[in-house]
């Protein structure tokens, strides 16, 4: 079996709802409203480091703090409603970061009914470039308030920082990819699946290197591009579907 056929079979094996029961993507799957999916999908992706069980529990804690209605809370909360968030913490993500995220969401959703517009650079062209998208998003994220906590910047990565941008690439996969498998949401239309860059965590990196899909020694933005370019040889329209195969091989099969 050639590599494409092997990976296609693994995509089919792992791109299914029962594979994500213990994955952070279960958090946005608890909602049906587009904005709730966006808000909790973004938060689940940003908090996605460490044990998956802990990540999920922390996201559920956030949901409870927002009265199980994230979008309604973001739009309509009062200053006094924010006090319980002062005790929220996940690894290095603390209350200052949490409150700034809420401020960002509040301002954004007053101006737009979708988080997708925050990822579309104002000077965008017909062909969106993911490096441009993520750099522009980070700049936008920290321009809504001149008084943003500088420490929060470490939680929103960008190619300009030489980051592989694993968490944002994962979030975009969730929002953009379209199929009928019940895992990714496919609720955004202005960014195409072919624009996506493969998220790289430790499992994906290890498997991709073993398969010869990554040769670059360090792990940075160019590594993510190298992997995605290899995956585009198998499917130029939807290269990031192979994230399922690489991650599944790593975490389920110890490949």
C-alpha positions as CSV (number, residue, x, y, z in Angstrom):
1,X,0.0,0.0,0.0
2,X,1.4,3.4,-0.9
3,X,1.5,6.2,1.6
4,X,-1.5,8.1,0.2
5,X,-3.7,5.0,0.4
6,X,-2.4,4.2,3.9
7,X,-3.2,7.7,5.2
8,X,-6.5,7.8,3.4
9,X,-7.5,4.6,5.3
10,X,-6.4,6.2,8.5
11,X,-8.4,9.4,7.9
12,X,-11.5,7.2,7.3
13,X,-10.7,5.3,10.6
14,X,-10.2,8.3,12.8
15,X,-12.4,11.1,11.3
16,X,-15.5,10.0,13.2
17,X,-17.4,11.2,16.3
18,X,-16.4,8.3,18.6
19,X,-12.7,9.2,18.2
20,X,-13.2,12.7,19.6
21,X,-15.0,11.8,22.8
22,X,-11.9,12.7,24.8
23,X,-10.7,15.5,22.5
24,X,-11.2,19.3,23.2
25,X,-13.4,19.5,20.1
26,X,-16.2,17.9,22.1
27,X,-16.5,21.3,23.8
28,X,-17.9,23.3,20.8
29,X,-19.9,20.1,19.9
30,X,-22.0,20.8,23.0
31,X,-23.6,23.8,21.2
32,X,-25.7,24.4,18.1
33,X,-25.6,28.2,17.8
34,X,-22.9,29.3,15.5
35,X,-21.5,31.9,17.9
36,X,-21.4,29.5,20.8
37,X,-19.5,27.1,18.7
38,X,-17.0,29.8,17.7
39,X,-16.4,31.1,21.2
40,X,-16.0,27.8,22.9
41,X,-14.1,26.3,19.9
42,X,-11.6,29.2,20.1
43,X,-11.2,28.8,23.8
44,X,-10.9,25.0,23.7
45,X,-8.2,25.4,21.0
46,X,-6.3,28.1,22.9
47,X,-6.3,26.1,26.2
48,X,-5.3,22.8,24.4
49,X,-2.1,22.0,26.0
50,X,-1.5,19.4,28.8
51,X,-3.8,16.5,29.5
52,X,-6.9,16.4,27.3
53,X,-9.1,15.5,30.3
54,X,-7.9,18.6,32.2
55,X,-8.4,20.8,29.1
56,X,-12.0,19.6,28.7
57,X,-12.8,20.1,32.4
58,X,-11.4,23.7,32.3
59,X,-13.5,24.5,29.2
60,X,-16.6,23.2,31.0
61,X,-15.7,25.4,34.0
62,X,-15.7,28.4,31.6
63,X,-19.1,27.3,30.2
64,X,-20.5,27.2,33.7
65,X,-19.1,30.6,34.5
66,X,-20.9,31.9,31.4
67,X,-24.2,30.4,32.5
68,X,-24.0,27.7,29.8
69,X,-24.7,30.4,27.1
70,X,-21.4,31.8,26.0
71,X,-22.6,34.1,23.2
72,X,-25.4,35.6,25.4
73,X,-23.0,36.1,28.2
74,X,-20.4,37.7,26.0
75,X,-22.9,40.2,24.7
76,X,-24.9,41.0,27.8
77,X,-22.8,40.4,30.9
78,X,-22.4,43.1,33.5
79,X,-19.1,44.1,35.2
80,X,-20.2,42.3,38.4
81,X,-20.7,39.1,36.4
82,X,-16.9,38.9,35.8
83,X,-15.9,38.5,39.4
84,X,-16.1,34.6,39.3
85,X,-13.5,34.6,36.5
86,X,-10.9,36.0,38.8
87,X,-10.3,32.4,40.1
88,X,-10.0,30.8,36.6
89,X,-6.6,29.4,35.7
90,X,-5.2,26.7,33.3
91,X,-1.5,26.3,33.4
92,X,-0.1,29.7,32.5
93,X,-3.5,31.0,31.3
94,X,-4.9,33.1,34.1
95,X,-7.7,35.5,35.1
96,X,-6.1,38.5,33.3
97,X,-6.0,36.5,30.0
98,X,-9.5,35.3,30.5
99,X,-10.9,38.8,31.1
100,X,-9.1,40.1,28.0
101,X,-10.6,37.3,25.9
102,X,-14.0,38.2,27.1
103,X,-13.4,41.9,26.2
104,X,-12.2,40.9,22.7
105,X,-15.3,38.7,22.1
106,X,-17.6,41.4,23.4
107,X,-16.2,44.1,21.1
108,X,-16.0,41.8,18.1
109,X,-19.6,40.4,18.4
110,X,-20.9,43.9,18.7
111,X,-19.6,44.6,15.2
112,X,-20.0,41.2,13.5
113,X,-22.1,38.1,13.9
114,X,-19.2,35.7,13.2
115,X,-15.7,35.3,14.5
116,X,-14.7,34.5,10.9
117,X,-14.4,38.2,10.1
118,X,-11.7,38.6,12.7
119,X,-9.6,36.3,10.6
120,X,-10.1,38.1,7.3
121,X,-7.5,40.9,6.9
122,X,-9.1,44.2,5.9
123,X,-6.8,44.4,2.9
124,X,-7.4,40.8,1.9
125,X,-7.2,39.6,-1.7
126,X,-9.1,36.8,-3.4
127,X,-6.3,34.4,-2.5
128,X,-5.9,34.3,1.2
129,X,-2.5,33.3,2.6
130,X,-2.6,31.6,6.0
131,X,0.6,33.3,7.1
132,X,-1.0,36.7,6.4
133,X,-4.3,35.7,8.0
134,X,-2.7,34.6,11.3
135,X,-0.3,37.5,11.5
136,X,-3.2,39.9,10.8
137,X,-5.5,38.2,13.3
138,X,-2.9,38.5,16.1
139,X,-2.5,42.2,15.4
140,X,-6.3,42.6,15.3
141,X,-6.7,40.7,18.6
142,X,-4.6,43.1,20.5
143,X,-5.8,46.4,18.9
144,X,-9.3,46.5,20.5
145,X,-7.9,47.8,23.7
146,X,-4.6,49.7,24.2
147,X,-4.6,48.6,27.8
148,X,-4.4,44.9,27.0
149,X,-2.2,42.7,29.4
150,X,1.1,42.1,27.7
151,X,1.3,38.7,29.2
152,X,-1.7,37.6,27.1
153,X,0.2,38.0,23.9
154,X,1.9,34.6,24.5
155,X,-1.4,32.8,24.2
156,X,-2.1,34.0,20.6
157,X,0.6,32.8,18.3
158,X,1.5,34.0,14.8
159,X,4.0,33.0,12.0
160,X,5.8,36.3,12.6
161,X,6.9,34.8,15.9
162,X,8.2,31.7,14.2
163,X,5.5,29.7,15.8
164,X,3.9,26.6,14.2
165,X,0.5,28.1,15.4
166,X,-0.8,24.6,16.3
167,X,-3.8,25.9,18.3
168,X,-5.0,28.4,15.8
169,X,-4.5,26.0,12.9
170,X,-6.5,23.4,14.9
171,X,-9.3,25.9,15.5
172,X,-9.4,26.9,11.9
173,X,-9.6,23.3,10.9
174,X,-12.7,22.9,13.1
175,X,-14.4,25.9,11.6
176,X,-13.5,25.5,8.0
177,X,-13.3,21.9,6.9
178,X,-16.5,20.5,5.4
179,X,-17.4,16.9,5.2
180,X,-20.3,14.7,6.5
181,X,-18.3,12.9,9.2
182,X,-19.6,14.9,12.2
183,X,-16.3,16.1,13.5
184,X,-15.3,19.4,12.0
185,X,-18.0,22.0,11.7
186,X,-17.5,23.6,8.4
187,X,-19.4,26.7,9.4
188,X,-17.1,29.2,7.7
189,X,-17.0,29.9,4.0
190,X,-14.5,32.7,3.3
191,X,-11.5,30.6,4.2
192,X,-11.2,27.4,2.1
193,X,-10.0,24.0,3.3
194,X,-7.2,24.3,0.8
195,X,-6.0,27.4,2.6
196,X,-5.5,25.6,5.9
197,X,-2.2,24.6,7.5
198,X,-1.9,21.4,9.4
199,X,-1.7,21.7,13.1
200,X,1.4,20.0,14.6
201,X,1.5,18.6,18.1
202,X,4.0,16.1,19.5
203,X,2.1,13.1,18.1
204,X,1.6,14.6,14.6
205,X,5.3,15.7,14.5
206,X,6.6,12.3,15.5
207,X,4.5,10.4,13.0
208,X,5.1,12.9,10.2
209,X,8.9,12.6,10.7
210,X,8.7,8.8,10.6
211,X,6.8,8.9,7.4
212,X,9.2,11.4,5.8
213,X,6.7,14.2,5.7
214,X,8.9,16.5,7.7
215,X,12.6,16.9,7.2
216,X,13.2,20.4,8.9
217,X,14.9,19.9,12.2
218,X,13.2,22.5,14.2
219,X,9.4,22.9,14.8
220,X,8.2,26.3,13.5
221,X,5.9,27.9,10.9
222,X,8.1,26.7,8.0
223,X,7.8,23.1,9.4
224,X,4.0,23.4,9.4
225,X,4.2,24.6,5.8
226,X,6.5,21.8,4.8
227,X,4.1,19.2,6.3
228,X,1.1,20.8,4.6
229,X,2.8,21.0,1.2
230,X,3.6,17.3,1.5
231,X,-0.1,16.6,2.4
232,X,-1.3,18.7,-0.6
233,X,0.4,16.1,-2.8
234,X,-2.2,13.6,-1.6
235,X,-5.2,16.1,-1.6
236,X,-4.6,19.7,-2.7
237,X,-8.2,20.7,-1.9
238,X,-8.3,19.3,1.7
239,X,-4.7,18.6,2.9
240,X,-5.5,19.0,6.6
241,X,-7.9,16.1,6.7
242,X,-4.7,14.1,7.2
243,X,-4.4,15.6,10.6
244,X,-6.8,12.9,11.7
245,X,-4.5,10.1,10.3
246,X,-1.3,11.5,11.8
247,X,-2.8,12.3,15.2
248,X,-4.6,8.9,15.3
249,X,-1.5,7.0,14.4
250,X,0.4,8.8,17.2
251,X,-2.0,8.7,20.1
252,X,-3.9,5.4,19.4
253,X,-1.3,3.3,17.7
254,X,1.9,4.7,19.2
255,X,3.3,4.9,15.7
